[in-house]
Structure formats: structure tokens, C-alpha cells
Amino acid sequence: MSVFSNIVCCINLSENPDDVAQYVCDITKQNEAKLIIVHVAADSDAILQRAGRSPSSYVKQLLDEGRKANEATFTSYVKNHFSGLEPTVVLAEGKVEEQLLKVIDQYCADLIVIGSMSTKGLFGSLFNKPSETIIGKTRIPVMVVPNDLSLECTPNF
């Protein structure tokens, strides 16, 4: 019997995503579930609006090239790490939490797997962590895989 039928996985290539990929592959196979892999990039239009001026065509071209390179890198990562699963790939722009909540509802997901964002360094503790926001706002279970995952443990019985 399958517990999950539609699994959403959010992959952030700037944080070590391999552990997240391995977990979601295993869970997807065990449950014979459908897999929806999401990557949310920064909203370049919103970034330009915050700059407060009209961007030049050169800046727009650079942003477009960056977006295309990001999508190509993500597509390659999915191809290499999720072969045989035939996942649905969703590339979005905007706030991670908002985009994930939309995808969860759109695909009637019953589990989301997401990596925790790093809390190291000066900025780690200052910024909102999408995993914490998703846990508080979603209707489905959330599996958060730490970026510095270590399963080595000796029980103290």
C-alpha cells in the first residue's frame, strides 16, 4: 500500500541538494508515486523594480541569459539525479514559499520534500527559511532534509 501518491520536491542547487534528491528518489520508488520537482529562481522583474529605474536592454539580456543558464543547469541536474522516475519539472520565479504552495495545490501533492537552508554565516540566521514557512502554511506533511546530513550515530542505551 502506498502512503504517498504525489510528491513535490523543491531543489535548490546552491545548497547541497544530493541528499534531498536521494531521499525523494527512494520515497518515490517505495510509494510508486508521481514526482514533481520544483526549482524557484529569484523574480528578476521584481529585482529590477526594486532598483527603481528602467533597466537597459543590456541588463535585461544579462538577466535573460542568467535565467536560461539556471534552467539548463537545473534540467541537467534533474536528468542526472532522477533518471527512471520521469518527474514533472516545474521552473518558477518568485518567492519560494508562494510558488511551492501553488504547486502543492496544483498537483494535489500529499508530501513535500525540501532541503533546509544553511544557517551558517552572517546571513543564514537573518533570512526567512522556506522550509519553516512551508511547515507553518501547508496542509500536507513536510520532510526537511538537513544540508549537512549525517546518519552516523551511536545509540546511548
Secondary structure in CASP SS format (residue, H / E / C, confidence):
PFRMAT SS
TARGET T0000
AUTHOR 0000-0000-0000
METHOD secondary structure of the structure
MODEL  1
M C 1.00
S C 1.00
V C 1.00
F C 1.00
S C 1.00
N E 1.00
I E 1.00
V E 1.00
C E 1.00
C E 1.00
I C 1.00
N C 1.00
L C 1.00
S C 1.00
E C 1.00
N C 1.00
P C 1.00
D H 1.00
D H 1.00
V H 1.00
A H 1.00
Q H 1.00
Y H 1.00
V H 1.00
C H 1.00
D H 1.00
I H 1.00
T H 1.00
K H 1.00
Q H 1.00
N H 1.00
E C 1.00
A C 1.00
K E 1.00
L E 1.00
I E 1.00
I E 1.00
V E 1.00
H E 1.00
V E 1.00
A E 1.00
A C 1.00
D C 1.00
S H 1.00
D H 1.00
A H 1.00
I H 1.00
L H 1.00
Q H 1.00
R H 1.00
A H 1.00
G C 1.00
R C 1.00
S C 1.00
P C 1.00
S C 1.00
S H 1.00
Y H 1.00
V H 1.00
K H 1.00
Q H 1.00
L H 1.00
L H 1.00
D H 1.00
E H 1.00
G H 1.00
R H 1.00
K H 1.00
A H 1.00
N H 1.00
E H 1.00
A H 1.00
T H 1.00
F H 1.00
T H 1.00
S H 1.00
Y H 1.00
V H 1.00
K H 1.00
N H 1.00
H H 1.00
F C 1.00
S C 1.00
G C 1.00
L C 1.00
E C 1.00
P C 1.00
T E 1.00
V E 1.00
V E 1.00
L E 1.00
A E 1.00
E E 1.00
G C 1.00
K C 1.00
V H 1.00
E H 1.00
E H 1.00
Q H 1.00
L H 1.00
L H 1.00
K H 1.00
V H 1.00
I H 1.00
D H 1.00
Q H 1.00
Y C 1.00
C C 1.00
A C 1.00
D C 1.00
L E 1.00
I E 1.00
V E 1.00
I E 1.00
G E 1.00
S C 1.00
M C 1.00
S C 1.00
T C 1.00
K C 1.00
G H 1.00
L H 1.00
F H 1.00
G H 1.00
S C 1.00
L C 1.00
F C 1.00
N C 1.00
K C 1.00
P H 1.00
S H 1.00
E H 1.00
T H 1.00
I H 1.00
I H 1.00
G H 1.00
K H 1.00
T C 1.00
R C 1.00
I C 1.00
P C 1.00
V E 1.00
M E 1.00
V E 1.00
V E 1.00
P C 1.00
N C 1.00
D C 1.00
L C 1.00
S C 1.00
L C 1.00
E C 1.00
C C 1.00
T C 1.00
P C 1.00
N C 1.00
F C 1.00
END
